[in-house]
């Protein structure tokens, strides 16, 4: 894990790269998912949380359109600290934010995939998908020729099961209809 030291003059020093860094540099590390720890140069105390809060404050101040924390939300968070038995808010917020980020990434991936394809490419893929569907459907249906022959066999069989008088009477009705 990368170690960042904070000196009394409020400067941050990246021990891995041997150079001073800014909060913006640390923000980029976060975006790149590079873990780091900020510690006090003298005492070794972990200051990571304080620095992360500073980065959030800087982000909130820099772009009012990208504001995440409204005044009302901040006031509610302050009230949570004053509760006799505080809510397990940190875990809830972590899980909710993680789910939101995953959904956002999935949506961006789907948009990129949609944009990557031209309308003709999309239509071709749709046609291929429809063709696969119909082929699958046709392969699952029973053969139609077999059912037709079974029906014919049934009608012949039922005709042969009739008595000679019934057959003669039916044949006579058929002759009358055709005349």
C-alpha positions in Angstrom: 0.0 0.0 0.0 1.2 3.4 -0.9 2.1 5.6 2.0 1.5 9.4 2.0 3.1 11.4 4.8 1.5 14.7 5.9 4.0 17.2 7.3 3.4 20.0 9.8 3.4 22.5 6.9 0.3 20.7 5.6 2.2 19.3 2.6 1.6 15.7 1.5 4.6 13.6 0.4 4.2 10.4 -1.6 6.9 8.0 -0.3 6.6 5.7 -3.3 7.2 8.3 -5.9 9.4 10.5 -3.7 7.5 13.7 -4.5 5.0 16.1 -3.0 1.4 15.6 -4.0 -1.9 17.5 -3.9 -5.4 16.5 -2.9 -6.1 16.3 -6.7 -3.3 13.7 -7.0 -4.8 11.7 -4.3 -8.2 12.0 -5.9 -6.8 10.5 -9.1 -5.3 7.6 -7.1 -8.8 6.9 -5.7 -10.3 7.0 -9.2 -7.6 4.6 -10.3 -8.5 2.4 -7.3 -5.0 2.6 -6.0 -5.0 2.1 -2.2 -3.1 4.5 0.0 -2.7 5.4 3.6 -2.0 9.0 4.8 -0.1 9.2 8.0 1.3 12.0 10.2 5.0 12.4 9.4 5.9 12.8 13.1 3.5 10.5 15.0 2.5 8.0 12.3 -1.2 8.6 13.2 -3.5 7.5 10.4 -5.0 10.6 8.8 -6.5 8.9 5.7 -10.1 9.6 6.7 -9.5 13.3 7.3 -7.7 13.6 4.0 -10.6 11.8 2.2 -13.1 14.2 3.8 -10.9 17.1 2.6 -11.0 15.7 -0.9 -14.8 15.5 -0.7 -15.0 19.1 0.6 -12.8 20.2 -2.3 -15.0 18.4 -4.8 -18.2 19.8 -3.3 -16.7 23.4 -3.5 -15.3 23.0 -7.0 -18.4 22.1 -8.9 -21.8 23.2 -7.6 -23.5 21.2 -10.4 -21.9 17.9 -9.1 -23.0 18.6 -5.5 -23.6 15.3 -3.7 -24.3 16.6 -0.2 -27.2 19.0 0.2 -27.4 21.2 3.3 -30.3 19.1 4.5 -28.4 15.9 4.1 -25.3 17.3 5.9 -27.6 18.4 8.8 -29.1 14.9 9.0 -25.7 13.3 9.1 -24.7 15.6 12.0 -27.8 14.6 13.8 -26.9 10.9 13.4 -23.7 11.6 15.3 -25.7 12.9 18.2 -28.0 9.9 18.5 -27.7 7.8 21.7 -27.3 4.6 19.6 -26.1 5.7 16.1 -27.5 3.9 13.1 -25.2 1.6 11.2 -25.1 4.3 8.5 -21.6 3.7 7.3 -22.3 0.1 6.2 -25.6 1.1 4.6 -24.1 4.0 2.7 -21.1 1.8 1.5 -23.4 -0.9 0.2 -25.8 1.5 -1.4 -23.0 3.4 -3.1 -21.4 0.2 -4.3 -24.7 -1.0 -5.9 -25.3 2.4 -7.5 -21.7 2.4 -9.0 -22.2 -1.1 -10.4 -25.5 -0.2 -12.0 -23.9 3.0 -13.4 -21.1 1.0 -14.9 -23.4 -1.6 -16.4 -25.5 1.2 -18.0 -22.5 2.9 -19.4 -21.3 -0.5 -20.9 -24.7 -1.0 -22.5 -24.7 2.5 -24.0 -21.2 2.0 -25.3 -22.2 -1.3 -26.9 -25.3 0.3 -28.4 -23.3 3.3 -29.8 -20.6 1.0 -31.2 -23.1 -0.6 -33.6 -24.4 1.1 -36.7 -28.1 0.9 -37.4 -27.4 -1.6 -40.1 -25.3 -3.7 -37.8 -28.1 -3.6 -35.2 -30.7 -4.7 -37.8 -28.4 -7.5 -38.9 -28.0 -8.7 -35.3 -31.7 -8.4 -34.7 -32.5 -10.4 -37.8 -30.0 -13.1 -36.8 -31.5 -13.3 -33.4 -35.0 -13.7 -34.9 -33.7 -16.4 -37.2 -32.2 -18.3 -34.3 -35.5 -18.0 -32.4 -37.5 -19.3 -35.3 -35.1 -22.1 -36.0 -35.2 -23.1 -32.3 -39.0 -22.9 -32.3 -39.3 -25.0 -35.5 -36.9 -27.7 -34.2 -39.0 -28.0 -31.0 -42.3 -28.4 -32.8 -43.4 -32.0 -33.7 -43.1 -32.8 -37.5 -46.3 -31.8 -39.3 -46.3 -34.7 -41.8 -46.7 -37.2 -39.0 -49.8 -35.6 -37.5 -51.4 -35.4 -41.0 -50.9 -39.1 -41.6 -52.2 -40.0 -38.2 -55.4 -38.0 -38.9 -55.9 -39.8 -42.2 -55.3 -43.1 -40.5 -57.9 -42.2 -37.9 -60.5 -41.3 -40.4 -59.9 -44.4 -42.4 -60.0 -46.5 -39.3 -63.3 -44.9 -38.1 -64.7 -45.4 -41.6 -63.8 -49.1 -41.5 -65.3 -49.5 -38.0 -68.7 -48.6 -39.3 -71.2 -51.3 -40.1 -72.0 -52.0 -43.8 -75.5 -50.4 -43.5 -74.1 -47.2 -41.9 -71.5 -47.0 -44.7 -74.1 -47.5 -47.4 -76.3 -44.8 -45.8 -73.4 -42.4 -45.6 -72.3 -43.1 -49.2 -75.9 -42.5 -50.4 -75.9 -39.1 -48.6 -72.6 -38.2 -50.2 -74.0 -39.1 -53.6 -77.1 -36.9 -53.0 -74.9 -33.9 -52.0 -72.8 -34.2 -55.2 -75.8 -34.3 -57.6 
